[in-house]
Amino acid sequence: MKIGKKTIPIDILTKKWDRFKGYMWKLDPITKGLCFPKKRYLSTYFYCQPVDVVMTDKEYHILYLYHHLRSEKRILFKRKVYYTFVLPVDSCKDLVVGDQLSIQE
């Protein structure tokens, strides 16, 4: 994923255990993002560090944006969301709702 001049590697999580775990109990600094396809909600319980969360539709248009989301927070079910990205903190401070993410494979 490319945000401005910064490139962030993304892991796409499709297995149940990986989707459940996310960044739970991760003490090392977060350097890459996670992509949860078809996930319309998120819980940051047991996350040891803050994260940024971006929720997009199928065409990667940003619908919801959460900066510096701390542990033990929940994002309730959101309509029209297709992808949920969990990114390192302060990685999406230049983004606004309505922008389109640049995804490179």
C-alpha positions, 0 to 999 in steps of 0.5 A, a space after each residue: 500500500 502506498 500512502 503519499 511517499 511512504 510504502 507500507 507492506 500489507 498482509 492479507 488475513 483470510 484464515 480464521 485464527 489469523 483474523 482473530 489474532 490480528 496484532 494481539 499481544 504483539 510487543 515489537 513495533 508494528 511495521 506492516 499493515 493487516 488487511 481483513 477482507 469482508 470485515 465490517 467491525 474491529 476490536 482492539 482488545 489485547 493490542 499492546 500498542 495503538 494503531 490506525 484503522 482504515 475502512 474502505 469499500 471494494 474499490 478502496 475508497 475510504 469510508 471510515 478513518 480512525 487515528 491512534 486507536 488505543 487498546 480495548 476499543 471497538 469499532 461497531 458494524 459499519 455498512 458498505 465496508 469491504 476491507 478493513 486495514 490495521 496500520 502502524 500508528 501515524 501512517 495515515 495522517 495525510 488521508 481523509 475520508 473519500 480518498 482512494 488508497 493506492 494498492 500495489 501487488 
